[in-house]
């Protein structure tokens, strides 16, 4: 039986291996949602509710304003916003005009912002007023236009007044300049032009910069077809009762492609309500929203779920309404999965994707009954519809590996990017006849389930042995005295590299010797950490992943 037959036989009953993807632009897809769900709530932001019909009016009005100010098809515009209504409005407005969105992390420094603006060729930026000082050094030499938005314009009156009083005391000065615009909430609809002609197969929608852990960041070019494909792949994967008219807790940042896709674009095309939380680190607010507004879906990352289960007296909060949670961006520890499900009663499964895949490629079936039959701990699940995968040799990059054998994971599907922006050499390495080289080491079992063994670049080679950090981390997480951990390779004069574990304790009495003994009982001797360092917390990247690059730098010498 080949892989295609295996996947077909193990798909949940409602999902399809192949689905039709409509040839529509992202703005057109929003229009379709408005026709079907116009009077339903699309956005709930701190108590301010916006219907689908109202959202379209705001998008159209903003698009016209941008058009008046010179934005045209092909222009690249940075969006440097947290999860607020303005992010969504500008997202669709820019795409209506045929512009290209450059995703920018609001926490970036001026230096980081400058790199992405120069690299992408963006000449305009949408930014929150409190971040304006980061952009001003780039105006007008690099940035020609800056569109400044204010969070209070979409807050309920009482909260807006309180916020305004705060900003008066901590005001950021916005200079008066010809091409710096302070945009307020549209009060009435302006004259609206039609959407520009969009070639959905080839016209870029967004530039999504990768994390840059190996070299400088590079922008994955994602087209309208790439993003629309991934929306429909995700919707088809959802059980029938969750396909439309549900509510999402949208706290994972939209500037991250995983948040943009699973917590914004998919819900809005699906006709669901998104409850916006601007700060994903505000666990108190997240728990409050889960309890009071009772969202059904909560896409997130492991650090979010970890913060919830470790929140003080979390058992006293009613979190039972959330039903489906898909974890992405980094590996989901099995023990964390079990604890979160026990506290919430939800289904928490692991998915997998990359910026280059818009991003979702794999998800474990979201099945509540007979869970052990449908999911495998440590697996990222099955490829979503219209997605093919294979495992090839790490050595030559072409020889296909047999079932169960590890190698590099390759992906092919309509959600795979056109390529990297202005990186022809990188494109030759990453794309081969439509197949994307992920750089991840994986294996596929006899049921077609994919297991990520580790990142190719994170592989530790010690004394000739290949050691996968994720395997060691899973063992360490089994220790009930451990709260968090990360395993990296550090240089070693004798072995070339050796294994080091960084650990946050749950119990202060835990010792290095106990961790090493615990691992020796569960791992081959060459995989056991030779160094253990306890920390109060682990450093995170700007998207919430453990920053292993920084951990490696913190101990470049290692220890024998």
Steps between C-alpha positions, in 0.01 A plus 500: 500500500649836399484814712201645315293190574616502862399864547160445340431206730595695813323830429205592725169426325414864425835602348605456139843434353423730209279809508412775256665834574309800360698736276417810701700779657510548875281812479247312286489225763416765762220629276357148487503483881318833519227371263448193719559638849455878468313557826708261708784626721837473330717671764470542875771733628491583870119519481478688168317279250524534123272308264613356168310772313660771714843346452464509122395867514809580707723305263354671193527847654861438605585363155366816341701715741816305414421536131461877543841508666672328213499131591472287187531142385840348569592745777646339808360625831622393842243427771653545846199445726388273784167314480262795463215571255733724299724206414204320342362809326834599346576137410194471275515862379858465377423172327191651334731751333741225392764608749739262672503479881837481671446343842690689771526409866386798715780425746771553241764762556573767240793296375288187449224703338749665266628164379154373405395827338816517288504130418134491394502830315209632706448875482205531740426381853187463713597537866347551844555849642693369800759343266547804275844589640634177353397606149583871503877448445408336167281789381512639236822349360385136510130518591306737277167467680404408857140424600456539877208330678382525860366212707247723679310559175355149532457479875160539673444863617584452869815297432599741222478797739717326759751401232508856362574645845787254529642593159481871583745435783716273285444658161717411205556808286383453142654768280297695249629392161359475152498121483442401863129437539307443821216271398187483713209260494300562180176679587327468164554317177696685234469451126622148434684379193492138391765252600798505263556198277683231697684204352441266792765250390783749465421827678666513844276567799755505781872488564549284808849520646644184645666499842848527357656243734733396218631816342306819430118495492341451160148565376279213387283631216144374555240560231124543528462139383748376762303660785153412366617140453611473859170646626299236317739222601453593867122536474468160332705346783268635771219272623157600356381667822797739493495602134315832544338743742724423796716737704880512507727635769750689285796578720781351292656794312376561146845620388598134541368303202355230728294757689397682184376177342340310789377785721402761238467400135345153545238616754396797286469298180318236705246752636610477863556760770851587610562632850813712483767512771787738414754348741549120480703513824204627702398165648263665746301655214505179297355302790241771561389488135492119500277511808269791416467501121536125460677471164482157340833504314838607636796464261821560688857401569637282781618794713142636512353168610782460750427843653134405544555170679752667731280802574428542872180318602413421138276217621261759643426638152243346267686437176285212379338677205811499282479189283778502241858617539766459235857554616763616254827695460700258720474144631223420748627303803279198574468582870387856423238361262362265766486767772329758279235253387441392858445860615287617206339184367594614149670321215858625471687363200828577337526646152794588284584763248750751371487856377573351159174297520262783586559329759295184576614167353401238762244470778401213725132403452277702734305205635360492854394135514760223491779759518773240534388351167520832318808662639849396592699682764789681340349493151404805297223293343412457135547730199201731449302469172682568171836446672758237409804414709802274483812426702834516319857423591681767701815423305382543139161670540331280238497132599164418658522330837289195592216515750631563850843626393597863576600752237416850383131580462393636160159657437304572184164678485308806388592678825876483429657842435612634162850543645710735709510866404823583318671178619561296186777292659273415795216412263717245321569331835144520633285419195538206265226439242239636742634306798597711800804386697393572858833448675315283753599142574191281515367149458167363383354194675291218358178696554625805310553713811798734484742542790745790506820356637669841509611801306782414263691799630436400865639150454778428752785281376695374799782253447348398167154439648196693377302637795162666458433763770124448488535138610708606802257784582202262497675280758590796724140624487390167647669604824225655718752740657568670163299798379679578172806377318704543185784283373779627274838387378805683631858461385712229658871441438463124518158423349475798263168586665334394819147521639401782731160541666362833618227444758245708690414321823151432627651376825795698638663189647572349159874445436722447197586151620131405520437616144796304365395189692142539374622521139741206535207278592314597182759582233805346339809624679618719209171693505511584871573868574854550620423852620190629678439868565205620706339831411211705631363522146595407145558772241231522234511627146260777404241242393515301825736216409790409726800687361750216462735719304535726804543200730784371286669838508473512879729198528716485189783310670304210638633251750638146485 
